[in-house]
Amino acid sequence: MLPFQNMSGDSEQDYFCDGMVEDIITGLSRIKWLFVIARNSSFVYKGRTVDMKQIGRELGVRYVLEGSVRKAANRVRITGQLIEAQTGAHLWAERYDRPLDDIFAVQDEITMCVIGAIEPSLRKAEIDRVKRQRPSNLNAYDLVLRSLPFAYTRTAKDAAMAIPLLEDALKLEPDYGFAHALLSWCLHARFRRGGLHQEDRIAALQHAHAAIAHGNDDATALAAAAFVFVLEEQDTTTALKLFDRALELSNSNVFALSLSAVTLAWMGKTELAIERAQRALRLSPFDSLNFWPNIALALAYFHTQRYGDAADAARSAIESNPGFGILRAVLTAALMRLGRVEEAKAAARGVLECDPSWTIHGHRDIVGFEPTVFRPLADAWREVGLPE
């Protein structure tokens, strides 16, 4: 990351630019899979015009974040852009306009927004990069990247694609916490949607524990493991502790915010669930994983009888992941309560098209730990004719 350029013509504002860069570097360094150049190395380029390819070569990095700060009266405008050093391609760009009532609060807010937006942009860029590599060149990190498009969908078919890649990654690097977390995640999906084979459930929990042991400083690994404990053991106490630990490590980790929001929504803790889900969507509005915060919102809104909002949030979730049955099930329940029976029946058919084995009882075994949340959904599902 390069020092932000002070465009205000006020040398006293250099401290604001430098402080923001330091905060962003610190935040990015908490993303375990990123290699982030330290402040002292990146600040040698301060005040210099240098070709991006040269910076990439000299620092040994694939991506460069640069930006500028312009202050006028009591407002500040900050721009940031993420560039692929080798090609000069722009991967992400954003502009922030804020009042300077509290300059440090502004600094914190923008830092958090930048970090939250950059992680999914880099994740996509890295996945695209590794797809261009020959399989013989892949290391453990690259194998994990190759698994990601399949690992996150929550379908048994895609889990079967991801599992061998993650197993190969762990053969190369047995202490890879994030690989353990993703493998746990995929084994759970295969267990629930691929035949309920107990060996998958046992292995999912084993890898979740391994993810904690080897990834205690990786917010994403902790969040993934926490969610497996929720879904396979209904252990919300352990899960919430792990989510809190993940957010202590990186309070802008969209994955931890999103999965904790889903967990809180199923627990009936709607206010905090909505807060975290909305924060995740603010940080990364175009993330391919936004079905998680959206379904958290849909559940929380349904629980508070805001059925129109629940239906809208469920539709947004389906747009991100159309093959995930529970998203359509929540939409079905919301439409039933809105009195839109024919639309609800169509949505219910979509549930079974996504997951022919889907049942109310089976889903209760996964997330029915708070009856006041689950029962109203189940009642709507029965009314529309979804299988018991």
N, C-alpha and C positions, 0 to 999 in steps of 0.2 A: 504494500500500500504506500502510495506517495503522499507527501505532505500536501494538505489542501492549500490551494493558492489564495492568498488574501487579495481580493479585488477591491477593497474599500479605500485603498490609498492611505490607510491609517495603520502605521506600524504597531500601534498599541493593540490592534486586534490580532496580531500574530499569536498571542497566547491562546486566544479562543480557537483559532484554526489548529494549533499544535495540540491543544488539550483534546479537541474532538478526534483528531487522528489517533492519539494515544488510546482514547477510550475505545475506538473502533477496533484497533489492533488487539487490545485486550479482549474484547468481546469475540472477535473472530478466532482468536487463539483458543477459545474454549470449545470451538467446534473440533472435535477430536480428529476428524479425518482431514482437516485442513493443515497444510504446512504454511505458517504465516511468518514472514520476515519481521524481525524485531525492529523497533523504532530506530535505533541508532544506525542500522544499515540503510533503511529506507530514507532517512532524513538527509543522507548525503546528496540527494537529488533536489533538495529544497532550493527554490529560486533558479533552477536550471531547466532548460528545454532539452529533453533527451528523447531519442527515438524509443518507442515502446519495445521494439525487438531488442535493442541494446540493453534496456533495463531487464528484460526477461533473461537474456544471456548472462548478464553480470550478477543478477541475484539468484538465478536458477529457478525462476518461477514461470508458471504458465499464464497467470492472470494478474492484472494490475488494476487496483482501484485508485482513481484520481478524482479530484473535485475542486470546487472553489467556494469561497465565502464572500458575500458582498453585503455590507452593512450600510443602511441608510436610515437616518433619524432613529426611530425606536423599533425598526424591523430588520430582520436578517434574512437573506436568501442564500440557501446552500444547495449546490448541485453536486451530484455524484454520478460516476459512470464506471462500469466494470468492463475491462477490455481484455481480450485474448491477446497476449503479448506477441505471439508468433504471427498472427494474421492481421492484428489491428481491429478485429471485429468487435462491435459493441454488443455485450451480452445483457446489459441492464443499464438503465439510466433513470434518474428521478430528480425532481426539484422540490425543495421544501421552503415555504415562506412562513415565517413565524414572528410574532411580536417578541421583543426583547425584555419583557417585564421581569423575567428571571432567567438570566443568561445561562446559568448552569442547568436549570430545568429544561431549557430548550436544547442544550447540548446533549443531555441525557436522552431526551425524547428522540432526537434525530439519530443519535448513535444506535438506539434500539431498533428504529425503523430500518436503518441501513443494514444492520446485521441480519434482521429477520428476512429482508428481501433478498439479500445476496445468497444465503445458503441454498434455497431452491434453484436459483439461477445457476450457481456453480454446479449443483448436483446434476442438473440437466446437461450442462456443458461437458462435464466429466463422463457422463454416460454416453453421450454422443461421441466423445473422443475415443473411449475404449471400444466402442462398436467398430471403429475403423482399424483396430489393431488385429493382427493375426493371433489366433488362439494360443499359438506356441510362445507368444511374448508375454502372456498374462502372469502377473504376480497375484498375491492374495488380495490386495486392494482392488485390482482390476476385476478379479472374479466377483468380489462383492458388488462392485459397480454394475457388472453385467447382470447380477441377480435382481437389482432394485426394481426395474420395470415389472418384474413378475412377483416380487416379494410383497409389494404393497397393495395388490389388488384384492387380496383376501379370498381368492377362488382356489379350489383344490387343483384345478388344471394348471394355473400359473405357479402355484406353490410347488408342484411337481417339477416345473422347469427350474425354479430357483434353488431347490434343495441340493441337487448335485453340485452346482456352482459353489454354494456355501460350504458344503462338505469338503470340496477340493481346496477352498481357501483356508479352512482350518487344518488341513493336512500340511499346508505350507507354513501356517502361523497358528499353532494351537491356542495361543493366549490372546487371540483377536476378539476382544469383547463385543464389538459391534457385529461381527460375523456370527458369534454365538447368539446374540439377541435376534438377528434376522432369521437364523435357522430355527430358533424357538418359535418365532412368529409364524413361519411357514409350516412347521410341523403341527402347530395348533390348527391352522387353516385346513390342512390335509386331514387331521383327525376329525374336525367338526363337519367338514363338507366332502370327505372322501372315504367314508365307511366306518367311522368311529373305532378305528383300530387302536387298542390301548397302548401299543408300543409307541405310537406317535405321540400320544398324550404324555407318557412317561418321559420320552426323549425331549419333548417341548419344555417340560419343567426342568429337566436336567440342564438344558442349554440356557434357560432363563437364569438359573443359579450361576452358571458359568459366566454369563454376561455380567452379572453383578460382581463376581469375583475378579474378573479381568477388565471390566469397564467401569469401575467405580468413579472414574473421572470423565466419563463420556455420557453427556446428558441424553443423547438419543438412545444409546444402548440401555440406560436405566429406564427410560420411558417405555421402550418396547418390552423389556422384561416385566415391568410393573403391570402392563396391560395383560400379559399372559397369565400372571397371578390372579388378576381379576377374573378373566374368562375361564380359567381352568380350575381355580381353587376358591373363587369368590372371596379371595383374601384382600378385601379393600383396605384393611389397616396397613398391611405391608405395602400395598401398591401406593397409597397416598404418601407414605414416607418416602418411597422411591421417587415419586413425582416431585415432591418437595425438594429432595436432594438434586434432582435433575435441574429444577428451576433455580436452585441456589447456584449451580455451576454455570447456567446460562439462562437468564430470565427472559431472553428473547427466542428460546428454542421452540419453534412452532410445533414440532412433533410432540414435545412434552406438554405444551399448552393444550393442544388438540386432544390428545389421548386422556389427559387428566380431566378435560371438560366432558368428554364422553362418560368417563367413570363417574364423575360427580352428578351428571344428569341422570344416570341409572340409579344413583343413590338418593335422588330427590333433592340434592343440594343445588337447586336451580339457579340461585343468584350468582354463586361463584362459577357454576358451569357456564352461564351466559357470559359473564365477564371474561373468562379465559378464552372461550370460543371466539368472541368478538375481537379480543386482542390478537389472537392468532390470525384472523382474517384481515385485520388492519396491517399486521406486520408483513403478510405475504398474500395479497389478494388474488394472485393468479397461480397459486401453488396447485400442482396436480393432485395433492393429497387433501385438498380442502373439503372433501366429503366428510372428513372427521369432524372439524369444527361445525360444519353445517348440520350434521346429524345430531351433534350435541345440542345445538340450538333447537332443532326440531323436537327432540325429546323433552327439553326443558319447557318449550312453549306448549307442547301437548299437555304436559303435567300441570301447567298453570292455566289450561283451558284456552290458550290463545291459538285456536285451531287453524285459522287462516295463516298466521305467521309460521306455524308448524309445517303446514303444507308447502309454503314457499321455501322454507329452509330445506325440507326434504327433497324438493325438486332440484334445488341447487346442488345438493349432495349427489343426486342421481346423475346430474350432468357431468360431475367429476369422475364417477365410477358407476356406470350404468349396469354393470354385471353383479353388483353386490346386493343380495336379496333383502337384507334388513332395511336398507334405505327405502325400498319400495314398500316394505311392510309398514314403516312409520307413516309414509305418505297415505297408504291405504286407511290406516286408523284415523288420520286427520280428516280425510275426505268423508269418511263415514260420519264423523261427528259434525261435519259441515252440512250433512244431509245430501251430499252428492254421491248417491249410491252407485249409479252406473259407472262413474269415474273411479270410485273405490273398487268396484268389481274388476275393472280393467287393470288397475294397479295391483290387485291381488293376483291376477293371472300372471302379471310380470314377476311377482315374487317367486312363483313356482317355475316359471321359465328360467329364472336365474339359478334357482336351487330347488330341484324337484323333491329333495328330501326334507325341505323346510317344514317344521311343525311348531305349533305353539308350545307344546311340552318341551321340545328340544331346545327352543330358544329360552324358555324359562330356566332350564338347567344351566344356561350360560350366564344370563344377566338378570334373572328374576330374584335377586337377593333383597330387593326392597319392594314388597307387595303393593304398596300404595302407588308406586310408579308403574309396575308391570301389569297389575290387574286391569286398569282402564284400557291399556293397549290390547290385552288379551280379549277383553270383552268385545272390543270393536272388531278384532280379527275373527272371532267366532260369528259375529253377526254377518260378516261379509262372506263367511263360508271357508275360510282358510282351515287347513286340517289341524285337528287337535293333536 
